[in-house]
Every structure is written in structure tokens, then in C-alpha cells.
Amino acid sequence: MKKAVPKFRTEDAEREFWASHDSTDYIDWRKAKRVTLPNLKPSSQTISIRIPKPMLDRLKLLANKRDVPYQSLLKMFVAERLKAEFKF
């Protein structure tokens, strides 16, 4: 008998849970079925942004130290700032 998957209040709570728990304790993957989702659309949008070259160079250097792509690091920085700005 598998354990019941808990209810999560936030996506972050769910992410933390699955990072420290084995899904095979909760889900019988042998019963899983393969599906195709042909109508999925990308949830991101390409934009163009002008950044001074020295700033971009520093971003790339920092990203290299953290071993992440510089565009991903930039998205992380923007997400952190948006979270801080919209905190009530």
C-alpha cells in the first residue's frame, strides 16, 4: 500500500517535499501511462534587452562561478527582485 500524497499549500512547499522524499513511496510508477500533449505552448516569451557590456561581462563571470547559464542567472535575479517588490 502506497502512502497518500499530501496536499500542498504552495508550489514551493511541494518542491521542498519532493526534494527530500522518494516518489516511489507514494506513486506506483508501473501503473503510469505515457501521454502526449501536442497543444502545449511554451510558457516563456523571448525578449530583447540592452545591457551595458561591462554589466553583461560581470553577469557572465558570476554565472560562470555559479555554474549556471547567464540568462538563467538573470532570470533568477529578476524573479527575486519581483518577489521582494510585490511583498506586502
PDB file of N, CA, C and O in Angstrom:
ATOM      1  N   MET A   1       0.846  -1.187   0.000  1.00  0.00           N
ATOM      2  CA  MET A   1       0.000   0.000   0.000  1.00  0.00           C
ATOM      3  C   MET A   1       0.887   1.244   0.000  1.00  0.00           C
ATOM      4  O   MET A   1       1.774   1.383   0.842  1.00  0.00           O
ATOM      5  N   LYS A   2       0.644   2.133  -0.937  1.00  0.00           N
ATOM      6  CA  LYS A   2       1.412   3.369  -1.052  1.00  0.00           C
ATOM      7  C   LYS A   2       0.869   4.423  -0.093  1.00  0.00           C
ATOM      8  O   LYS A   2      -0.309   4.412   0.265  1.00  0.00           O
ATOM      9  N   LYS A   3       1.750   5.332   0.316  1.00  0.00           N
ATOM     10  CA  LYS A   3       1.335   6.455   1.166  1.00  0.00           C
ATOM     11  C   LYS A   3       0.533   7.450   0.327  1.00  0.00           C
ATOM     12  O   LYS A   3       0.737   7.561  -0.882  1.00  0.00           O
ATOM     13  N   ALA A   4      -0.369   8.160   0.972  1.00  0.00           N
ATOM     14  CA  ALA A   4      -1.154   9.182   0.272  1.00  0.00           C
ATOM     15  C   ALA A   4      -0.269  10.411   0.039  1.00  0.00           C
ATOM     16  O   ALA A   4       0.491  10.824   0.915  1.00  0.00           O
ATOM     17  N   VAL A   5      -0.385  10.977  -1.146  1.00  0.00           N
ATOM     18  CA  VAL A   5       0.359  12.195  -1.462  1.00  0.00           C
ATOM     19  C   VAL A   5      -0.276  13.346  -0.672  1.00  0.00           C
ATOM     20  O   VAL A   5      -1.481  13.572  -0.777  1.00  0.00           O
ATOM     21  N   PRO A   6       0.528  14.076   0.120  1.00  0.00           N
ATOM     22  CA  PRO A   6      -0.044  15.165   0.917  1.00  0.00           C
ATOM     23  C   PRO A   6      -0.534  16.322   0.048  1.00  0.00           C
ATOM     24  O   PRO A   6      -0.121  16.463  -1.103  1.00  0.00           O
ATOM     25  N   LYS A   7      -1.409  17.137   0.604  1.00  0.00           N
ATOM     26  CA  LYS A   7      -1.877  18.362  -0.062  1.00  0.00           C
ATOM     27  C   LYS A   7      -0.865  19.466   0.250  1.00  0.00           C
ATOM     28  O   LYS A   7      -0.384  19.569   1.379  1.00  0.00           O
ATOM     29  N   PHE A   8      -0.550  20.277  -0.733  1.00  0.00           N
ATOM     30  CA  PHE A   8       0.448  21.326  -0.564  1.00  0.00           C
ATOM     31  C   PHE A   8      -0.213  22.687  -0.707  1.00  0.00           C
ATOM     32  O   PHE A   8      -1.079  22.885  -1.559  1.00  0.00           O
ATOM     33  N   ARG A   9       0.202  23.618   0.135  1.00  0.00           N
ATOM     34  CA  ARG A   9      -0.365  24.969   0.076  1.00  0.00           C
ATOM     35  C   ARG A   9       0.250  25.787  -1.048  1.00  0.00           C
ATOM     36  O   ARG A   9      -0.411  26.634  -1.649  1.00  0.00           O
ATOM     37  N   THR A  10       1.538  25.520  -1.329  1.00  0.00           N
ATOM     38  CA  THR A  10       2.223  26.286  -2.373  1.00  0.00           C
ATOM     39  C   THR A  10       3.077  25.352  -3.212  1.00  0.00           C
ATOM     40  O   THR A  10       3.380  24.227  -2.816  1.00  0.00           O
ATOM     41  N   GLU A  11       3.453  25.846  -4.371  1.00  0.00           N
ATOM     42  CA  GLU A  11       4.347  25.091  -5.240  1.00  0.00           C
ATOM     43  C   GLU A  11       5.713  24.914  -4.580  1.00  0.00           C
ATOM     44  O   GLU A  11       6.349  23.870  -4.725  1.00  0.00           O
ATOM     45  N   ASP A  12       6.159  25.940  -3.854  1.00  0.00           N
ATOM     46  CA  ASP A  12       7.442  25.860  -3.155  1.00  0.00           C
ATOM     47  C   ASP A  12       7.419  24.751  -2.102  1.00  0.00           C
ATOM     48  O   ASP A  12       8.396  24.018  -1.949  1.00  0.00           O
ATOM     49  N   ALA A  13       6.312  24.632  -1.384  1.00  0.00           N
ATOM     50  CA  ALA A  13       6.190  23.584  -0.367  1.00  0.00           C
ATOM     51  C   ALA A  13       6.240  22.207  -1.026  1.00  0.00           C
ATOM     52  O   ALA A  13       6.868  21.285  -0.506  1.00  0.00           O
ATOM     53  N   GLU A  14       5.580  22.078  -2.162  1.00  0.00           N
ATOM     54  CA  GLU A  14       5.596  20.802  -2.870  1.00  0.00           C
ATOM     55  C   GLU A  14       7.002  20.485  -3.381  1.00  0.00           C
ATOM     56  O   GLU A  14       7.460  19.346  -3.296  1.00  0.00           O
ATOM     57  N   ARG A  15       7.674  21.497  -3.909  1.00  0.00           N
ATOM     58  CA  ARG A  15       9.034  21.310  -4.414  1.00  0.00           C
ATOM     59  C   ARG A  15       9.967  20.846  -3.301  1.00  0.00           C
ATOM     60  O   ARG A  15      10.770  19.935  -3.499  1.00  0.00           O
ATOM     61  N   GLU A  16       9.862  21.469  -2.141  1.00  0.00           N
ATOM     62  CA  GLU A  16      10.694  21.077  -0.995  1.00  0.00           C
ATOM     63  C   GLU A  16      10.397  19.648  -0.558  1.00  0.00           C
ATOM     64  O   GLU A  16      11.308  18.890  -0.227  1.00  0.00           O
ATOM     65  N   PHE A  17       9.119  19.287  -0.558  1.00  0.00           N
ATOM     66  CA  PHE A  17       8.727  17.937  -0.154  1.00  0.00           C
ATOM     67  C   PHE A  17       9.357  16.895  -1.079  1.00  0.00           C
ATOM     68  O   PHE A  17       9.990  15.947  -0.615  1.00  0.00           O
ATOM     69  N   TRP A  18       9.178  17.078  -2.398  1.00  0.00           N
ATOM     70  CA  TRP A  18       9.680  16.076  -3.342  1.00  0.00           C
ATOM     71  C   TRP A  18      11.209  16.059  -3.414  1.00  0.00           C
ATOM     72  O   TRP A  18      11.796  15.063  -3.835  1.00  0.00           O
ATOM     73  N   ALA A  19      11.848  17.142  -3.010  1.00  0.00           N
ATOM     74  CA  ALA A  19      13.315  17.166  -2.989  1.00  0.00           C
ATOM     75  C   ALA A  19      13.858  16.267  -1.888  1.00  0.00           C
ATOM     76  O   ALA A  19      15.008  15.833  -1.950  1.00  0.00           O
ATOM     77  N   SER A  20      13.036  15.983  -0.879  1.00  0.00           N
ATOM     78  CA  SER A  20      13.515  15.174   0.252  1.00  0.00           C
ATOM     79  C   SER A  20      12.751  13.861   0.426  1.00  0.00           C
ATOM     80  O   SER A  20      12.972  13.154   1.409  1.00  0.00           O
ATOM     81  N   HIS A  21      11.863  13.523  -0.500  1.00  0.00           N
ATOM     82  CA  HIS A  21      11.094  12.286  -0.401  1.00  0.00           C
ATOM     83  C   HIS A  21      11.169  11.519  -1.722  1.00  0.00           C
ATOM     84  O   HIS A  21      11.300  12.120  -2.789  1.00  0.00           O
ATOM     85  N   ASP A  22      11.088  10.216  -1.644  1.00  0.00           N
ATOM     86  CA  ASP A  22      11.136   9.352  -2.820  1.00  0.00           C
ATOM     87  C   ASP A  22       9.717   9.148  -3.345  1.00  0.00           C
ATOM     88  O   ASP A  22       8.846   8.680  -2.612  1.00  0.00           O
ATOM     89  N   SER A  23       9.483   9.493  -4.600  1.00  0.00           N
ATOM     90  CA  SER A  23       8.135   9.388  -5.170  1.00  0.00           C
ATOM     91  C   SER A  23       7.631   7.946  -5.219  1.00  0.00           C
ATOM     92  O   SER A  23       6.420   7.722  -5.235  1.00  0.00           O
ATOM     93  N   THR A  24       8.534   6.968  -5.241  1.00  0.00           N
ATOM     94  CA  THR A  24       8.089   5.571  -5.307  1.00  0.00           C
ATOM     95  C   THR A  24       7.391   5.132  -4.025  1.00  0.00           C
ATOM     96  O   THR A  24       6.714   4.104  -4.019  1.00  0.00           O
ATOM     97  N   ASP A  25       7.543   5.889  -2.940  1.00  0.00           N
ATOM     98  CA  ASP A  25       6.803   5.598  -1.715  1.00  0.00           C
ATOM     99  C   ASP A  25       5.345   6.035  -1.837  1.00  0.00           C
ATOM    100  O   ASP A  25       4.499   5.601  -1.055  1.00  0.00           O
ATOM    101  N   TYR A  26       5.049   6.888  -2.810  1.00  0.00           N
ATOM    102  CA  TYR A  26       3.727   7.485  -2.941  1.00  0.00           C
ATOM    103  C   TYR A  26       3.007   7.110  -4.235  1.00  0.00           C
ATOM    104  O   TYR A  26       1.778   7.107  -4.290  1.00  0.00           O
ATOM    105  N   ILE A  27       3.772   6.798  -5.264  1.00  0.00           N
ATOM    106  CA  ILE A  27       3.192   6.558  -6.587  1.00  0.00           C
ATOM    107  C   ILE A  27       3.689   5.225  -7.130  1.00  0.00           C
ATOM    108  O   ILE A  27       4.879   4.918  -7.060  1.00  0.00           O
ATOM    109  N   ASP A  28       2.763   4.436  -7.674  1.00  0.00           N
ATOM    110  CA  ASP A  28       3.143   3.178  -8.316  1.00  0.00           C
ATOM    111  C   ASP A  28       3.403   3.476  -9.791  1.00  0.00           C
ATOM    112  O   ASP A  28       2.482   3.506 -10.607  1.00  0.00           O
ATOM    113  N   TRP A  29       4.671   3.695 -10.111  1.00  0.00           N
ATOM    114  CA  TRP A  29       5.038   4.102 -11.466  1.00  0.00           C
ATOM    115  C   TRP A  29       4.797   3.007 -12.497  1.00  0.00           C
ATOM    116  O   TRP A  29       4.791   3.284 -13.696  1.00  0.00           O
ATOM    117  N   ARG A  30       4.597   1.763 -12.049  1.00  0.00           N
ATOM    118  CA  ARG A  30       4.303   0.684 -13.012  1.00  0.00           C
ATOM    119  C   ARG A  30       2.919   0.868 -13.637  1.00  0.00           C
ATOM    120  O   ARG A  30       2.649   0.343 -14.718  1.00  0.00           O
ATOM    121  N   LYS A  31       2.053   1.604 -12.966  1.00  0.00           N
ATOM    122  CA  LYS A  31       0.700   1.846 -13.484  1.00  0.00           C
ATOM    123  C   LYS A  31       0.632   3.127 -14.321  1.00  0.00           C
ATOM    124  O   LYS A  31      -0.422   3.457 -14.865  1.00  0.00           O
ATOM    125  N   ALA A  32       1.726   3.830 -14.424  1.00  0.00           N
ATOM    126  CA  ALA A  32       1.749   5.082 -15.178  1.00  0.00           C
ATOM    127  C   ALA A  32       1.565   4.812 -16.667  1.00  0.00           C
ATOM    128  O   ALA A  32       1.997   3.782 -17.185  1.00  0.00           O
ATOM    129  N   LYS A  33       0.919   5.749 -17.340  1.00  0.00           N
ATOM    130  CA  LYS A  33       0.715   5.640 -18.784  1.00  0.00           C
ATOM    131  C   LYS A  33       1.380   6.817 -19.469  1.00  0.00           C
ATOM    132  O   LYS A  33       1.346   7.942 -18.972  1.00  0.00           O
ATOM    133  N   ARG A  34       1.979   6.550 -20.606  1.00  0.00           N
ATOM    134  CA  ARG A  34       2.628   7.586 -21.391  1.00  0.00           C
ATOM    135  C   ARG A  34       1.559   8.395 -22.130  1.00  0.00           C
ATOM    136  O   ARG A  34       0.640   7.827 -22.719  1.00  0.00           O
ATOM    137  N   VAL A  35       1.687   9.717 -22.094  1.00  0.00           N
ATOM    138  CA  VAL A  35       0.737  10.579 -22.793  1.00  0.00           C
ATOM    139  C   VAL A  35       1.495  11.576 -23.650  1.00  0.00           C
ATOM    140  O   VAL A  35       2.673  11.850 -23.420  1.00  0.00           O
ATOM    141  N   THR A  36       0.805  12.108 -24.635  1.00  0.00           N
ATOM    142  CA  THR A  36       1.365  13.150 -25.478  1.00  0.00           C
ATOM    143  C   THR A  36       0.522  14.399 -25.300  1.00  0.00           C
ATOM    144  O   THR A  36      -0.707  14.327 -25.275  1.00  0.00           O
ATOM    145  N   LEU A  37       1.172  15.532 -25.177  1.00  0.00           N
ATOM    146  CA  LEU A  37       0.474  16.804 -25.002  1.00  0.00           C
ATOM    147  C   LEU A  37       0.813  17.696 -26.188  1.00  0.00           C
ATOM    148  O   LEU A  37       1.681  18.562 -26.081  1.00  0.00           O
ATOM    149  N   PRO A  38       0.140  17.497 -27.316  1.00  0.00           N
ATOM    150  CA  PRO A  38       0.522  18.188 -28.548  1.00  0.00           C
ATOM    151  C   PRO A  38       0.208  19.682 -28.564  1.00  0.00           C
ATOM    152  O   PRO A  38       0.807  20.420 -29.346  1.00  0.00           O
ATOM    153  N   ASN A  39      -0.700  20.141 -27.733  1.00  0.00           N
ATOM    154  CA  ASN A  39      -1.116  21.542 -27.792  1.00  0.00           C
ATOM    155  C   ASN A  39      -0.456  22.418 -26.736  1.00  0.00           C
ATOM    156  O   ASN A  39      -0.887  23.549 -26.514  1.00  0.00           O
ATOM    157  N   LEU A  40       0.585  21.907 -26.082  1.00  0.00           N
ATOM    158  CA  LEU A  40       1.276  22.717 -25.083  1.00  0.00           C
ATOM    159  C   LEU A  40       2.011  23.862 -25.760  1.00  0.00           C
ATOM    160  O   LEU A  40       2.664  23.686 -26.789  1.00  0.00           O
ATOM    161  N   LYS A  41       1.892  25.015 -25.170  1.00  0.00           N
ATOM    162  CA  LYS A  41       2.608  26.174 -25.694  1.00  0.00           C
ATOM    163  C   LYS A  41       3.676  26.571 -24.684  1.00  0.00           C
ATOM    164  O   LYS A  41       3.457  26.443 -23.480  1.00  0.00           O
ATOM    165  N   PRO A  42       4.818  27.046 -25.144  1.00  0.00           N
ATOM    166  CA  PRO A  42       5.860  27.465 -24.205  1.00  0.00           C
ATOM    167  C   PRO A  42       5.323  28.536 -23.253  1.00  0.00           C
ATOM    168  O   PRO A  42       4.564  29.416 -23.661  1.00  0.00           O
ATOM    169  N   SER A  43       5.716  28.453 -22.005  1.00  0.00           N
ATOM    170  CA  SER A  43       5.227  29.419 -21.026  1.00  0.00           C
ATOM    171  C   SER A  43       6.165  30.623 -20.897  1.00  0.00           C
ATOM    172  O   SER A  43       5.932  31.509 -20.074  1.00  0.00           O
ATOM    173  N   SER A  44       7.199  30.651 -21.692  1.00  0.00           N
ATOM    174  CA  SER A  44       8.111  31.795 -21.635  1.00  0.00           C
ATOM    175  C   SER A  44       8.051  32.555 -22.962  1.00  0.00           C
ATOM    176  O   SER A  44       7.622  32.029 -23.989  1.00  0.00           O
ATOM    177  N   GLN A  45       8.490  33.787 -22.900  1.00  0.00           N
ATOM    178  CA  GLN A  45       8.470  34.641 -24.077  1.00  0.00           C
ATOM    179  C   GLN A  45       9.852  35.239 -24.270  1.00  0.00           C
ATOM    180  O   GLN A  45      10.490  35.678 -23.313  1.00  0.00           O
ATOM    181  N   THR A  46      10.298  35.253 -25.482  1.00  0.00           N
ATOM    182  CA  THR A  46      11.594  35.831 -25.806  1.00  0.00           C
ATOM    183  C   THR A  46      11.486  37.349 -25.807  1.00  0.00           C
ATOM    184  O   THR A  46      10.556  37.920 -26.375  1.00  0.00           O
ATOM    185  N   ILE A  47      12.453  37.994 -25.159  1.00  0.00           N
ATOM    186  CA  ILE A  47      12.501  39.453 -25.155  1.00  0.00           C
ATOM    187  C   ILE A  47      13.913  39.887 -25.541  1.00  0.00           C
ATOM    188  O   ILE A  47      14.852  39.092 -25.545  1.00  0.00           O
ATOM    189  N   SER A  48      14.027  41.149 -25.860  1.00  0.00           N
ATOM    190  CA  SER A  48      15.336  41.732 -26.151  1.00  0.00           C
ATOM    191  C   SER A  48      15.584  42.805 -25.114  1.00  0.00           C
ATOM    192  O   SER A  48      14.712  43.630 -24.843  1.00  0.00           O
ATOM    193  N   ILE A  49      16.775  42.796 -24.533  1.00  0.00           N
ATOM    194  CA  ILE A  49      17.101  43.784 -23.507  1.00  0.00           C
ATOM    195  C   ILE A  49      18.516  44.296 -23.757  1.00  0.00           C
ATOM    196  O   ILE A  49      19.427  43.516 -24.035  1.00  0.00           O
ATOM    197  N   ARG A  50      18.688  45.571 -23.659  1.00  0.00           N
ATOM    198  CA  ARG A  50      20.008  46.163 -23.859  1.00  0.00           C
ATOM    199  C   ARG A  50      20.658  46.366 -22.496  1.00  0.00           C
ATOM    200  O   ARG A  50      20.112  47.036 -21.619  1.00  0.00           O
ATOM    201  N   ILE A  51      21.830  45.774 -22.342  1.00  0.00           N
ATOM    202  CA  ILE A  51      22.583  45.868 -21.091  1.00  0.00           C
ATOM    203  C   ILE A  51      23.987  46.355 -21.442  1.00  0.00           C
ATOM    204  O   ILE A  51      24.579  45.882 -22.412  1.00  0.00           O
ATOM    205  N   PRO A  52      24.524  47.291 -20.667  1.00  0.00           N
ATOM    206  CA  PRO A  52      25.895  47.736 -20.945  1.00  0.00           C
ATOM    207  C   PRO A  52      26.860  46.547 -20.933  1.00  0.00           C
ATOM    208  O   PRO A  52      26.740  45.646 -20.104  1.00  0.00           O
ATOM    209  N   LYS A  53      27.808  46.559 -21.856  1.00  0.00           N
ATOM    210  CA  LYS A  53      28.751  45.446 -21.995  1.00  0.00           C
ATOM    211  C   LYS A  53      29.458  45.110 -20.690  1.00  0.00           C
ATOM    212  O   LYS A  53      29.563  43.927 -20.366  1.00  0.00           O
ATOM    213  N   PRO A  54      29.951  46.081 -19.918  1.00  0.00           N
ATOM    214  CA  PRO A  54      30.612  45.718 -18.653  1.00  0.00           C
ATOM    215  C   PRO A  54      29.673  44.980 -17.682  1.00  0.00           C
ATOM    216  O   PRO A  54      30.100  44.075 -16.966  1.00  0.00           O
ATOM    217  N   MET A  55      28.399  45.376 -17.667  1.00  0.00           N
ATOM    218  CA  MET A  55      27.435  44.707 -16.798  1.00  0.00           C
ATOM    219  C   MET A  55      27.213  43.269 -17.261  1.00  0.00           C
ATOM    220  O   MET A  55      27.151  42.349 -16.445  1.00  0.00           O
ATOM    221  N   LEU A  56      27.096  43.083 -18.568  1.00  0.00           N
ATOM    222  CA  LEU A  56      26.913  41.738 -19.122  1.00  0.00           C
ATOM    223  C   LEU A  56      28.136  40.865 -18.838  1.00  0.00           C
ATOM    224  O   LEU A  56      27.999  39.686 -18.510  1.00  0.00           O
ATOM    225  N   ASP A  57      29.316  41.437 -18.963  1.00  0.00           N
ATOM    226  CA  ASP A  57      30.547  40.697 -18.676  1.00  0.00           C
ATOM    227  C   ASP A  57      30.578  40.238 -17.219  1.00  0.00           C
ATOM    228  O   ASP A  57      30.962  39.107 -16.923  1.00  0.00           O
ATOM    229  N   ARG A  58      30.170  41.131 -16.311  1.00  0.00           N
ATOM    230  CA  ARG A  58      30.156  40.782 -14.885  1.00  0.00           C
ATOM    231  C   ARG A  58      29.104  39.709 -14.602  1.00  0.00           C
ATOM    232  O   ARG A  58      29.331  38.814 -13.788  1.00  0.00           O
ATOM    233  N   LEU A  59      27.948  39.798 -15.276  1.00  0.00           N
ATOM    234  CA  LEU A  59      26.901  38.793 -15.128  1.00  0.00           C
ATOM    235  C   LEU A  59      27.403  37.423 -15.594  1.00  0.00           C
ATOM    236  O   LEU A  59      27.185  36.413 -14.926  1.00  0.00           O
ATOM    237  N   LYS A  60      28.073  37.405 -16.740  1.00  0.00           N
ATOM    238  CA  LYS A  60      28.606  36.145 -17.263  1.00  0.00           C
ATOM    239  C   LYS A  60      29.669  35.568 -16.334  1.00  0.00           C
ATOM    240  O   LYS A  60      29.719  34.355 -16.133  1.00  0.00           O
ATOM    241  N   LEU A  61      30.510  36.414 -15.773  1.00  0.00           N
ATOM    242  CA  LEU A  61      31.536  35.957 -14.838  1.00  0.00           C
ATOM    243  C   LEU A  61      30.901  35.335 -13.597  1.00  0.00           C
ATOM    244  O   LEU A  61      31.309  34.261 -13.155  1.00  0.00           O
ATOM    245  N   LEU A  62      29.909  36.010 -13.044  1.00  0.00           N
ATOM    246  CA  LEU A  62      29.219  35.499 -11.869  1.00  0.00           C
ATOM    247  C   LEU A  62      28.485  34.189 -12.191  1.00  0.00           C
ATOM    248  O   LEU A  62      28.509  33.252 -11.394  1.00  0.00           O
ATOM    249  N   ALA A  63      27.847  34.129 -13.338  1.00  0.00           N
ATOM    250  CA  ALA A  63      27.144  32.916 -13.751  1.00  0.00           C
ATOM    251  C   ALA A  63      28.122  31.759 -13.900  1.00  0.00           C
ATOM    252  O   ALA A  63      27.816  30.630 -13.519  1.00  0.00           O
ATOM    253  N   ASN A  64      29.284  32.037 -14.448  1.00  0.00           N
ATOM    254  CA  ASN A  64      30.299  31.003 -14.612  1.00  0.00           C
ATOM    255  C   ASN A  64      30.756  30.474 -13.246  1.00  0.00           C
ATOM    256  O   ASN A  64      30.947  29.270 -13.076  1.00  0.00           O
ATOM    257  N   LYS A  65      30.927  31.372 -12.284  1.00  0.00           N
ATOM    258  CA  LYS A  65      31.321  30.953 -10.931  1.00  0.00           C
ATOM    259  C   LYS A  65      30.254  30.067 -10.291  1.00  0.00           C
ATOM    260  O   LYS A  65      30.569  29.140  -9.545  1.00  0.00           O
ATOM    261  N   ARG A  66      28.985  30.364 -10.595  1.00  0.00           N
ATOM    262  CA  ARG A  66      27.868  29.588 -10.022  1.00  0.00           C
ATOM    263  C   ARG A  66      27.507  28.380 -10.877  1.00  0.00           C
ATOM    264  O   ARG A  66      26.639  27.587 -10.512  1.00  0.00           O
ATOM    265  N   ASP A  67      28.173  28.248 -12.010  1.00  0.00           N
ATOM    266  CA  ASP A  67      27.963  27.137 -12.936  1.00  0.00           C
ATOM    267  C   ASP A  67      26.515  27.081 -13.441  1.00  0.00           C
ATOM    268  O   ASP A  67      25.896  26.018 -13.476  1.00  0.00           O
ATOM    269  N   VAL A  68      25.996  28.244 -13.830  1.00  0.00           N
ATOM    270  CA  VAL A  68      24.668  28.323 -14.440  1.00  0.00           C
ATOM    271  C   VAL A  68      24.762  29.206 -15.684  1.00  0.00           C
ATOM    272  O   VAL A  68      25.646  30.059 -15.762  1.00  0.00           O
ATOM    273  N   PRO A  69      23.881  29.020 -16.645  1.00  0.00           N
ATOM    274  CA  PRO A  69      23.879  29.916 -17.806  1.00  0.00           C
ATOM    275  C   PRO A  69      23.556  31.348 -17.367  1.00  0.00           C
ATOM    276  O   PRO A  69      22.762  31.550 -16.449  1.00  0.00           O
ATOM    277  N   TYR A  70      24.165  32.329 -18.013  1.00  0.00           N
ATOM    278  CA  TYR A  70      23.980  33.710 -17.568  1.00  0.00           C
ATOM    279  C   TYR A  70      22.539  34.168 -17.723  1.00  0.00           C
ATOM    280  O   TYR A  70      22.068  34.982 -16.929  1.00  0.00           O
ATOM    281  N   GLN A  71      21.824  33.665 -18.730  1.00  0.00           N
ATOM    282  CA  GLN A  71      20.424  34.061 -18.889  1.00  0.00           C
ATOM    283  C   GLN A  71      19.573  33.511 -17.745  1.00  0.00           C
ATOM    284  O   GLN A  71      18.639  34.171 -17.291  1.00  0.00           O
ATOM    285  N   SER A  72      19.893  32.312 -17.284  1.00  0.00           N
ATOM    286  CA  SER A  72      19.172  31.737 -16.142  1.00  0.00           C
ATOM    287  C   SER A  72      19.445  32.535 -14.880  1.00  0.00           C
ATOM    288  O   SER A  72      18.539  32.772 -14.082  1.00  0.00           O
ATOM    289  N   LEU A  73      20.689  32.947 -14.698  1.00  0.00           N
ATOM    290  CA  LEU A  73      21.032  33.753 -13.528  1.00  0.00           C
ATOM    291  C   LEU A  73      20.288  35.086 -13.572  1.00  0.00           C
ATOM    292  O   LEU A  73      19.790  35.554 -12.548  1.00  0.00           O
ATOM    293  N   LEU A  74      20.212  35.688 -14.735  1.00  0.00           N
ATOM    294  CA  LEU A  74      19.490  36.944 -14.882  1.00  0.00           C
ATOM    295  C   LEU A  74      18.011  36.756 -14.530  1.00  0.00           C
ATOM    296  O   LEU A  74      17.423  37.606 -13.861  1.00  0.00           O
ATOM    297  N   LYS A  75      17.406  35.648 -14.978  1.00  0.00           N
ATOM    298  CA  LYS A  75      16.004  35.362 -14.640  1.00  0.00           C
ATOM    299  C   LYS A  75      15.842  35.184 -13.132  1.00  0.00           C
ATOM    300  O   LYS A  75      14.847  35.626 -12.558  1.00  0.00           O
ATOM    301  N   MET A  76      16.814  34.540 -12.491  1.00  0.00           N
ATOM    302  CA  MET A  76      16.752  34.362 -11.039  1.00  0.00           C
ATOM    303  C   MET A  76      16.794  35.715 -10.340  1.00  0.00           C
ATOM    304  O   MET A  76      16.036  35.948  -9.399  1.00  0.00           O
ATOM    305  N   PHE A  77      17.665  36.600 -10.787  1.00  0.00           N
ATOM    306  CA  PHE A  77      17.774  37.927 -10.187  1.00  0.00           C
ATOM    307  C   PHE A  77      16.463  38.712 -10.353  1.00  0.00           C
ATOM    308  O   PHE A  77      15.997  39.351  -9.410  1.00  0.00           O
ATOM    309  N   VAL A  78      15.883  38.661 -11.536  1.00  0.00           N
ATOM    310  CA  VAL A  78      14.638  39.374 -11.789  1.00  0.00           C
ATOM    311  C   VAL A  78      13.522  38.790 -10.920  1.00  0.00           C
ATOM    312  O   VAL A  78      12.736  39.538 -10.340  1.00  0.00           O
ATOM    313  N   ALA A  79      13.448  37.468 -10.827  1.00  0.00           N
ATOM    314  CA  ALA A  79      12.414  36.819 -10.016  1.00  0.00           C
ATOM    315  C   ALA A  79      12.544  37.210  -8.544  1.00  0.00           C
ATOM    316  O   ALA A  79      11.540  37.488  -7.887  1.00  0.00           O
ATOM    317  N   GLU A  80      13.777  37.233  -8.021  1.00  0.00           N
ATOM    318  CA  GLU A  80      13.996  37.611  -6.623  1.00  0.00           C
ATOM    319  C   GLU A  80      13.543  39.052  -6.377  1.00  0.00           C
ATOM    320  O   GLU A  80      12.912  39.350  -5.362  1.00  0.00           O
ATOM    321  N   ARG A  81      13.870  39.934  -7.311  1.00  0.00           N
ATOM    322  CA  ARG A  81      13.512  41.341  -7.138  1.00  0.00           C
ATOM    323  C   ARG A  81      12.002  41.545  -7.225  1.00  0.00           C
ATOM    324  O   ARG A  81      11.425  42.321  -6.463  1.00  0.00           O
ATOM    325  N   LEU A  82      11.373  40.842  -8.159  1.00  0.00           N
ATOM    326  CA  LEU A  82       9.909  40.944  -8.275  1.00  0.00           C
ATOM    327  C   LEU A  82       9.228  40.451  -7.004  1.00  0.00           C
ATOM    328  O   LEU A  82       8.267  41.056  -6.528  1.00  0.00           O
ATOM    329  N   LYS A  83       9.730  39.358  -6.464  1.00  0.00           N
ATOM    330  CA  LYS A  83       9.168  38.827  -5.219  1.00  0.00           C
ATOM    331  C   LYS A  83       9.300  39.851  -4.097  1.00  0.00           C
ATOM    332  O   LYS A  83       8.361  40.051  -3.327  1.00  0.00           O
ATOM    333  N   ALA A  84      10.444  40.490  -4.002  1.00  0.00           N
ATOM    334  CA  ALA A  84      10.673  41.496  -2.953  1.00  0.00           C
ATOM    335  C   ALA A  84       9.785  42.723  -3.178  1.00  0.00           C
ATOM    336  O   ALA A  84       9.247  43.272  -2.215  1.00  0.00           O
ATOM    337  N   GLU A  85       9.624  43.155  -4.406  1.00  0.00           N
ATOM    338  CA  GLU A  85       8.833  44.350  -4.711  1.00  0.00           C
ATOM    339  C   GLU A  85       7.341  44.128  -4.450  1.00  0.00           C
ATOM    340  O   GLU A  85       6.641  45.047  -4.027  1.00  0.00           O
ATOM    341  N   PHE A  86       6.858  42.913  -4.701  1.00  0.00           N
ATOM    342  CA  PHE A  86       5.430  42.650  -4.565  1.00  0.00           C
ATOM    343  C   PHE A  86       5.049  42.105  -3.197  1.00  0.00           C
ATOM    344  O   PHE A  86       3.883  41.793  -2.958  1.00  0.00           O
ATOM    345  N   LYS A  87       6.018  41.987  -2.302  1.00  0.00           N
ATOM    346  CA  LYS A  87       5.736  41.537  -0.938  1.00  0.00           C
ATOM    347  C   LYS A  87       4.982  42.651  -0.219  1.00  0.00           C
ATOM    348  O   LYS A  87       5.410  43.805  -0.228  1.00  0.00           O
ATOM    349  N   PHE A  88       3.888  42.308   0.388  1.00  0.00           N
ATOM    350  CA  PHE A  88       3.067  43.337   1.051  1.00  0.00           C
ATOM    351  C   PHE A  88       3.343  43.380   2.521  1.00  0.00           C
ATOM    352  O   PHE A  88       2.746  44.182   3.238  1.00  0.00           O
TER     353      PHE A  88
END
